[in-house]
Each structure stands twice: as structure tokens, then as C-alpha cells.
Amino acid sequence: MNVEGAVCAVTIFTAPAIVGALGLHYQQIGMFRFGALGAFFQAMFLFCTVILAYFDLRMRNLAVQLLYLAANAGFTLAFSRLGFAWYGYGYFLSSLLAFAVGYLMVADAVRRLPYFAFVANNPSVR
């Protein structure tokens, strides 16, 4: 998380230089910054899904993945209709929402870890 956050922060702060070096228009700096923030939250979201998969919580993992799919499609469609100034907001917000929900699911799973480890996956208890 620290490395990803540091790379994201450096990318955001040096966005004008990066955009200039890539030959893009300076009007795209905001979109680039929201893309970097969205990538940070997507990486954190993927980390949460790995933990959910490790705990064998398939339904929670599926639910949060479907939430990300629907949020990304919905937010991106909604913000793309608002015009060029709003590009990037949909990806950022969907990644943020999916990370928040995924984090809450992981926090709940860690809180109930003894149950998941010794009862939920134990065939002799069922």
C-alpha cells in the first residue's frame, strides 16, 4: 500500500511534466490525475479481493466484483455524458466505491476469522 500510494502521489504531483512529455494536451492533466487515483484504489480493491479469495469467501468476492462492474459502467456512462471536463471521474469513483465495500467485507471477515477458519469450512460441523 505504501509503495502504491507513493507512486500515485509522485504521479499526481508530476502530472504536468508527464503529460507534457507524452505530448498530450494540458487540458488532460485532471483526467490523468483522476486516472492515477483510480488506479491506486483499484489496486487496493484487488488486494481486498485477493484476501477474500484466500478466505474462500466466493459470494462476497463475486458481489464486490459485480458491484465494481456495475459502478464502473454506470459512473463512466453518466460522467462521459457530462463532457470532457468530467472524464476520469467514473473510473475513480467506481474504484473508490469498490475498495470501500471490499475493505468493509475484509474487515468483517478478519473480525470473524475464527468462525471462518474452524466452523464455516469444517465438513464435520455441517
C-alpha positions, 0 to 999 in steps of 0.5 A: 500500500505504501509503495502504491500510494507513493507512486500515485502521489509522485504521479499526481504531483508530476502530472504536468511534466508527464503529460507534457512529455507524452505530448498530450494536451494540458487540458488532460492533466485532471483526467490523468490525475483522476486516472492515477487515483483510480488506479491506486484504489483499484489496486487496493480493491484487488488486494481486498479481493485477493484476501477474500479469495484466500478466505474462500469467501466466493459470494462476497468476492463475486458481489464486490466484483459485480458491484465494481462492474456495475459502478464502473459502467454506470459512473463512466456512462453518466460522467462521459455524458457530462463532457470532457471536463468530467472524464476520469471521474467514473473510473475513480469513483467506481474504484473508490466505491469498490475498495470501500465495500471490499475493505468493509467485507475484509474487515468483517471477515478478519473480525470473524476469522475464527468462525471462518477458519474452524466452523464455516469450512469444517465438513464435520460441523455441517 
